[in-house]
Amino acid sequence: MNIGVVVFSFVAFYIAYNIYSYLTIVHVSPYEVEQGTIEVNTSYTGLILRTETVVNAAQSGSLDYYLKDNTKASKGTLVCSVDENGNVSERLNREVDSSTVLNEENLSDIQSGIREYSKSYTDEAFYTTYAFKADLSGKLMEALNLGALNAISEYTEFARDNQTFHLYRSEQPGIVAYYADGMEQVTADTVTADMFDKAAHKKTSLKTEGYVESGQPVYKLISDENWQIAVIIEPDMRKKLQDDSVIQIRFKEDNTTAWADYTIEQRNGNSFLILNLRHSMIRFANERYVDINILLDQQTGLKIPNSSITTKAFELVPESYFTQGSGASAQKGLLVEHLQEDGSYSEARFLAVTVYYRDEENELAYISHEDIKRGDQIVMTGSTQRYEISKTARLRGVYNINRGYAVFKQIDELFSNSSYTIVSAGTEYGITLYDHIALDGDSVTEGQMVIP
């Protein structure tokens, strides 16, 4: 034989094979299996309940404030003043406008706050910029107004003696807030479902006007650090919580968590979950509603995208029919008699078979082989017993593409959300950490050659 013809034939075959492989190979997006956690949580909007007292003006007049919003006040702390004829308030504003009332301590405090915020700022926490701006404005207002009040102390003393200028001080320790919404007296015993309608909630700022009428609110005092969050829950959630009394929640605004004691109250066909908290209330002193996650549990394992999960059909065969092949590999397999067109069966021949999953309870193996079809028979070694392939079932799993071709791997699903699923690690027929799987499980088939 001409050696040139042999070489040419080999090269032609090689080129044809590569062209065929290129045309039939599937381009897939891979996903590397990672360790992960999915929290089992449910989102709710809660109604905040506190010990709140609205302080009303006893006189009509110009209103000025000396304490920034959402600030802790001790008993006797100056909060605001009412000037009946407006003269003191006018002089206060002139002093504030002069900008000469800030002392070194005031300026140092403001500069320190700016430096600390600049050091801790991150792009991910940009939402805190608005809170920082409000806090800085409040500090500046507090410093300017108190400085102005001290600057005209002789004039204010004269007005106080004439009972035209009135100072309002905190009657007990607490947090001062400058809004009212008519829900200050609501308790866990009186909360109703209609109170959760945020669209109907009317929140009135007490600092928008420079004048107040007698009997109108001027500030609110929250006098207890203990507070509650009321949530309307579904029957299923009530069943999950009824045998316990403590739960963890997450505040969605900043992703911080807290533990809370709770009780469940039934009223007017609704189930109210009452969460009792003992700290962090000042963070929400200016809010009536808060969005939370109830953290029931969390699952940890191998984290995979839901798009990778698919199903595959398998034949079910009894495990007792498996036998060992001959030769160096000695693979496990089955003695198969194929069903012929005339209804007879071929002679038994050994086929190496891959087991994709074992049903230990029923002693069945899940197999998939292109040469084994429904109606074929398998023979038990050393026996005349035969089993007809008839039972099929589907498994959920993913396609492993580590070796450049797709291999189905069964998964044991622990928990899932809308995007990801947590599956068991270390299963006999499943995937392992750092495996590469097809991101779209429906885009490939068993044995198909793939490239990323």
Legacy VTK file of the C-alpha trace (Angstrom):
# vtk DataFile Version 3.0
C-alpha trace
ASCII
DATASET POLYDATA
POINTS 452 float
0.000 0.000 0.000
1.257 3.441 -0.904
2.352 5.244 2.262
1.309 8.560 0.774
-2.253 7.335 0.364
-2.308 6.164 3.977
-1.048 9.486 5.272
-3.440 11.404 3.064
-6.370 9.250 4.210
-5.430 9.771 7.858
-5.152 13.548 7.450
-8.450 13.676 5.545
-10.162 11.645 8.252
-8.686 13.877 10.953
-9.864 17.031 9.189
-13.321 15.580 8.577
-13.583 14.511 12.219
-12.654 17.973 13.462
-15.106 19.631 11.078
-17.839 17.280 12.261
-16.937 17.917 15.900
-16.977 21.681 15.355
-20.357 21.547 13.621
-21.960 19.308 16.238
-20.356 20.668 19.385
-22.574 22.876 21.558
-21.425 26.165 23.012
-22.731 26.455 26.570
-22.337 28.922 29.393
-20.749 27.140 32.366
-21.420 27.694 36.050
-18.949 26.722 38.741
-20.676 25.045 41.681
-20.060 26.959 44.913
-20.833 26.618 48.581
-23.703 28.887 49.527
-26.592 29.693 51.801
-30.204 30.619 51.110
-32.264 32.065 53.902
-35.817 30.886 54.329
-37.508 34.201 54.876
-40.763 36.001 54.294
-41.170 39.739 53.764
-43.645 41.836 55.693
-44.446 45.464 56.361
-44.741 45.991 60.087
-46.559 48.661 62.102
-44.338 50.227 64.786
-45.865 50.595 68.243
-44.185 52.712 70.946
-44.833 54.543 74.207
-45.397 58.009 72.730
-46.714 61.264 74.162
-47.607 64.265 72.022
-46.870 67.571 73.746
-49.215 70.403 72.766
-48.593 74.143 72.948
-50.268 75.890 75.884
-49.995 79.260 74.115
-50.173 80.646 70.589
-47.103 82.290 69.059
-43.891 81.949 67.109
-42.300 78.511 67.477
-38.538 77.862 67.619
-36.679 74.588 68.217
-33.400 73.955 70.064
-33.014 70.176 69.770
-32.510 68.196 66.583
-35.027 65.592 65.500
-34.778 62.019 66.830
-32.507 62.976 69.719
-32.317 61.486 73.182
-33.277 64.036 75.809
-32.889 63.851 79.565
-35.455 65.305 81.929
-35.387 69.084 81.688
-33.730 69.261 78.249
-34.835 72.380 76.341
-36.846 71.360 73.286
-38.600 74.470 71.918
-40.053 77.866 72.791
-43.248 79.768 72.021
-43.109 83.551 71.738
-46.560 85.084 71.993
-45.751 88.481 70.465
-42.943 87.319 68.144
-40.318 89.820 69.286
-37.980 87.273 70.882
-38.308 84.935 67.901
-37.428 87.765 65.535
-34.291 88.630 67.518
-33.362 84.947 67.642
-33.490 84.729 63.852
-31.331 87.849 63.504
-28.718 86.344 65.804
-28.787 83.069 63.847
-28.344 84.923 60.564
-25.329 86.751 61.948
-23.495 83.376 62.189
-21.509 84.670 65.182
-23.174 82.404 67.735
-21.238 79.213 66.952
-18.463 78.571 69.462
-15.377 76.416 69.019
-17.071 73.435 70.674
-19.974 73.601 68.193
-17.653 73.842 65.207
-15.430 71.018 66.481
-18.433 68.749 66.961
-19.721 69.413 63.425
-16.263 68.962 61.854
-15.735 65.726 63.782
-19.044 64.366 62.479
-18.076 65.174 58.895
-14.663 63.511 59.263
-16.105 60.346 60.800
-18.707 60.027 58.044
-16.085 60.572 55.326
-13.893 57.810 56.781
-16.714 55.265 56.950
-18.443 56.147 53.671
-18.781 53.499 50.958
-20.630 53.550 47.644
-22.724 50.593 48.826
-24.011 52.708 51.739
-24.894 55.754 49.643
-28.426 55.710 51.073
-26.963 56.874 54.415
-25.999 60.205 52.809
-29.512 61.576 53.264
-29.603 60.584 56.934
-26.178 62.182 57.425
-27.357 65.397 55.762
-30.433 65.532 58.002
-28.320 64.834 61.096
-25.799 67.539 60.165
-28.573 70.067 59.490
-30.116 69.205 62.851
-26.832 69.679 64.688
-26.327 73.036 62.992
-29.854 74.185 63.842
-29.411 73.089 67.450
-26.076 74.881 67.834
-27.242 78.085 66.123
-30.522 78.388 67.991
-29.037 77.592 71.403
-26.190 80.023 70.744
-28.647 82.720 69.693
-30.810 82.089 72.759
-27.803 82.486 75.043
-26.748 85.648 73.213
-30.046 87.392 73.992
-30.532 85.859 77.450
-31.271 89.223 79.098
-34.004 89.946 76.571
-35.545 86.489 76.947
-35.524 86.771 80.746
-37.494 89.998 80.476
-40.025 88.347 78.124
-40.352 85.377 80.437
-41.026 87.650 83.379
-43.807 89.241 81.323
-45.087 85.728 80.524
-44.910 86.261 76.759
-41.986 83.893 76.122
-42.309 80.234 77.163
-39.687 77.470 77.193
-40.772 73.846 76.710
-38.537 71.281 78.403
-38.742 67.494 78.347
-40.753 66.342 81.364
-39.052 62.932 81.368
-36.175 61.150 79.599
-36.918 59.983 76.089
-36.470 60.528 72.368
-37.796 63.751 70.868
-39.436 63.502 67.433
-41.064 66.248 65.389
-43.981 64.506 63.694
-47.432 63.264 64.584
-49.736 60.828 62.797
-52.620 60.203 65.196
-51.422 56.671 65.933
-49.466 57.485 69.066
-51.968 55.749 71.356
-52.269 52.527 69.309
-51.225 49.414 71.245
-50.955 45.707 70.482
-54.462 45.315 71.923
-56.034 47.954 69.684
-54.204 47.477 66.351
-56.500 46.754 63.387
-55.906 45.614 59.813
-56.786 48.981 58.256
-53.852 50.601 60.080
-51.469 48.770 57.718
-52.644 50.836 54.724
-49.602 53.028 54.124
-51.424 55.001 51.444
-53.961 56.178 54.011
-51.327 57.081 56.602
-51.130 60.814 57.315
-47.865 61.976 58.805
-47.654 65.629 59.828
-44.324 67.369 60.344
-44.393 69.673 63.373
-41.531 71.865 62.116
-42.989 73.103 58.852
-44.657 76.157 60.344
-43.032 78.960 62.350
-46.255 79.677 64.209
-48.332 77.463 66.462
-51.834 77.774 67.864
-52.625 76.895 71.449
-53.522 73.203 71.655
-51.530 72.202 68.559
-48.713 69.634 68.908
-45.146 70.941 69.067
-43.175 67.736 69.628
-43.507 64.080 70.508
-41.663 62.273 73.293
-40.953 58.534 73.036
-40.308 57.566 76.633
-39.491 53.831 76.455
-36.690 52.047 74.615
-38.866 48.918 74.462
-40.992 48.856 71.325
-43.098 46.544 69.208
-43.678 45.699 65.571
-47.103 44.375 64.595
-47.393 42.224 61.471
-50.390 40.548 59.814
-49.441 36.940 59.042
-51.046 34.161 57.012
-52.433 30.934 58.526
-49.419 28.955 57.262
-47.013 31.325 58.983
-49.075 31.209 62.173
-48.749 27.406 62.217
-44.986 27.629 61.764
-44.633 30.072 64.653
-47.240 28.811 67.112
-44.915 26.444 68.985
-42.143 28.965 69.649
-41.781 32.408 71.218
-38.515 33.865 69.830
-37.585 34.640 66.235
-34.929 36.459 64.251
-35.861 39.287 61.896
-33.956 41.381 59.383
-34.585 45.075 58.765
-34.587 45.423 54.979
-33.477 49.058 55.076
-29.942 48.270 56.224
-29.852 44.432 56.421
-29.246 44.421 60.184
-30.810 41.614 62.211
-32.402 41.367 65.645
-33.984 38.743 67.873
-37.498 39.372 69.146
-39.895 37.735 71.562
-43.322 37.373 70.028
-46.949 36.575 70.639
-49.743 35.882 68.147
-53.142 37.469 68.598
-56.333 36.558 66.747
-58.739 39.423 66.130
-61.489 40.087 63.583
-60.351 37.225 61.374
-56.713 38.366 61.293
-53.596 36.931 62.907
-51.351 39.646 64.340
-47.741 38.758 65.086
-46.516 41.093 67.841
-42.722 41.337 67.923
-41.217 42.709 71.142
-37.833 44.437 70.850
-35.644 46.056 73.506
-33.116 48.096 71.534
-32.471 50.024 68.287
-35.781 51.846 68.500
-34.164 55.261 67.903
-33.219 54.167 64.372
-36.915 54.057 63.479
-38.199 56.809 65.766
-39.229 58.862 62.739
-41.091 55.999 61.050
-44.448 54.302 61.595
-43.842 51.429 59.164
-40.845 49.183 58.716
-40.129 46.464 56.141
-38.743 43.265 57.643
-37.863 39.682 56.773
-38.854 36.956 59.202
-35.907 34.553 59.178
-37.374 31.134 59.755
-34.318 29.084 58.856
-31.421 28.891 56.487
-30.080 26.125 54.273
-26.404 25.675 53.426
-24.978 23.426 50.753
-24.006 23.559 47.099
-25.594 26.583 45.457
-26.667 26.288 41.822
-28.821 28.476 39.543
-32.356 27.269 38.877
-31.722 27.567 35.144
-29.241 24.673 35.385
-31.839 22.243 36.704
-33.539 19.935 34.213
-35.117 16.470 34.152
-34.124 13.237 32.414
-36.005 9.944 31.902
-34.458 6.675 33.096
-35.222 2.952 32.975
-35.615 1.254 36.356
-34.040 -2.168 36.882
-33.616 -4.352 40.000
-30.135 -4.080 41.499
-29.941 -7.874 41.844
-29.553 -8.219 38.052
-26.236 -6.386 37.889
-23.159 -8.463 37.164
-19.452 -7.929 36.697
-17.963 -7.819 33.218
-14.799 -9.626 32.206
-11.521 -8.143 31.144
-9.211 -5.607 32.694
-11.906 -2.991 33.364
-14.384 -5.441 34.927
-17.184 -2.892 34.648
-20.578 -3.460 36.197
-23.398 -4.041 33.782
-26.348 -6.149 32.675
-26.940 -9.233 30.513
-29.419 -7.905 27.957
-31.711 -9.756 25.535
-32.984 -7.336 22.927
-36.573 -7.516 21.698
-36.600 -8.319 17.956
-39.129 -7.133 15.376
-40.705 -10.610 15.241
-41.263 -10.609 19.016
-38.388 -12.960 19.815
-35.327 -12.032 21.864
-31.696 -11.967 20.850
-29.007 -13.857 22.670
-27.964 -12.250 25.925
-24.957 -9.969 25.698
-23.168 -7.996 28.370
-23.536 -4.201 28.338
-21.622 -1.940 30.707
-24.191 0.351 32.298
-23.872 3.597 34.251
-26.078 3.923 37.334
-27.350 7.457 37.815
-29.252 6.905 41.059
-30.210 4.069 43.428
-33.596 3.750 45.097
-32.389 1.876 48.155
-35.850 1.348 49.597
-37.126 -0.494 46.500
-33.674 -1.803 45.445
-33.977 -0.243 41.990
-31.269 1.356 39.875
-31.880 4.258 37.479
-30.066 3.600 34.185
-29.873 5.156 30.750
-28.234 3.338 27.834
-28.778 3.901 24.132
-28.850 0.118 23.505
-31.382 -0.709 26.228
-35.019 -0.001 25.382
-38.403 -0.669 26.901
-39.402 -4.265 26.137
-35.867 -5.638 26.323
-35.114 -8.280 28.954
-32.264 -8.579 31.404
-31.050 -11.922 32.709
-29.963 -12.692 36.254
-26.507 -14.296 36.251
-26.566 -18.019 37.083
-30.351 -18.120 36.858
-33.184 -18.386 34.397
-34.900 -15.339 35.905
-35.573 -12.502 33.533
-36.874 -8.970 34.000
-38.595 -6.993 31.265
-37.607 -3.328 31.019
-40.905 -1.510 31.509
-40.670 0.943 34.395
-39.387 4.449 33.801
-39.039 7.517 35.985
-37.626 11.013 35.719
-34.922 12.534 37.889
-34.142 16.195 38.491
-30.539 17.119 38.046
-27.913 19.081 36.153
-25.431 18.375 33.380
-21.794 18.167 34.461
-19.481 19.439 31.690
-16.074 19.036 33.364
-14.728 16.724 30.634
-16.031 18.534 27.582
-19.192 16.465 27.254
-22.483 16.474 29.164
-23.070 13.955 31.954
-26.329 14.009 33.883
-25.970 14.255 37.674
-28.897 13.751 40.031
-29.353 16.383 42.752
-30.860 16.296 46.227
-32.657 19.648 46.573
-32.773 21.189 50.051
-34.272 24.611 49.393
-34.749 27.096 46.593
-35.814 30.656 45.947
-36.668 32.388 42.698
-33.059 32.311 41.438
-31.022 29.624 43.176
-31.301 26.165 44.727
-29.303 24.637 47.565
-28.479 20.949 47.010
-26.787 18.347 49.193
-23.034 17.947 48.976
-21.295 14.573 49.033
-24.106 12.530 47.480
-23.065 9.352 45.636
-24.454 10.326 42.236
-24.509 14.115 42.536
-22.195 17.051 41.994
-19.280 18.308 44.057
-17.841 21.697 44.924
-16.222 23.510 41.959
-17.800 21.213 39.361
-18.686 22.972 36.116
-22.295 22.531 35.053
-24.342 23.852 32.144
-25.956 27.153 33.095
-28.939 26.256 30.893
-29.751 22.621 31.677
-32.275 22.326 28.864
-29.754 23.307 26.191
-27.719 20.068 26.285
-28.292 16.302 26.204
-26.477 13.296 27.635
-23.058 12.730 26.050
-23.182 15.851 23.923
-19.804 17.529 23.346
-19.730 21.036 24.751
-17.356 23.959 25.017
-17.747 27.116 27.129
LINES 1 453
452 0 1 2 3 4 5 6 7 8 9 10 11 12 13 14 15 16 17 18 19 20 21 22 23 24 25 26 27 28 29 30 31 32 33 34 35 36 37 38 39 40 41 42 43 44 45 46 47 48 49 50 51 52 53 54 55 56 57 58 59 60 61 62 63 64 65 66 67 68 69 70 71 72 73 74 75 76 77 78 79 80 81 82 83 84 85 86 87 88 89 90 91 92 93 94 95 96 97 98 99 100 101 102 103 104 105 106 107 108 109 110 111 112 113 114 115 116 117 118 119 120 121 122 123 124 125 126 127 128 129 130 131 132 133 134 135 136 137 138 139 140 141 142 143 144 145 146 147 148 149 150 151 152 153 154 155 156 157 158 159 160 161 162 163 164 165 166 167 168 169 170 171 172 173 174 175 176 177 178 179 180 181 182 183 184 185 186 187 188 189 190 191 192 193 194 195 196 197 198 199 200 201 202 203 204 205 206 207 208 209 210 211 212 213 214 215 216 217 218 219 220 221 222 223 224 225 226 227 228 229 230 231 232 233 234 235 236 237 238 239 240 241 242 243 244 245 246 247 248 249 250 251 252 253 254 255 256 257 258 259 260 261 262 263 264 265 266 267 268 269 270 271 272 273 274 275 276 277 278 279 280 281 282 283 284 285 286 287 288 289 290 291 292 293 294 295 296 297 298 299 300 301 302 303 304 305 306 307 308 309 310 311 312 313 314 315 316 317 318 319 320 321 322 323 324 325 326 327 328 329 330 331 332 333 334 335 336 337 338 339 340 341 342 343 344 345 346 347 348 349 350 351 352 353 354 355 356 357 358 359 360 361 362 363 364 365 366 367 368 369 370 371 372 373 374 375 376 377 378 379 380 381 382 383 384 385 386 387 388 389 390 391 392 393 394 395 396 397 398 399 400 401 402 403 404 405 406 407 408 409 410 411 412 413 414 415 416 417 418 419 420 421 422 423 424 425 426 427 428 429 430 431 432 433 434 435 436 437 438 439 440 441 442 443 444 445 446 447 448 449 450 451
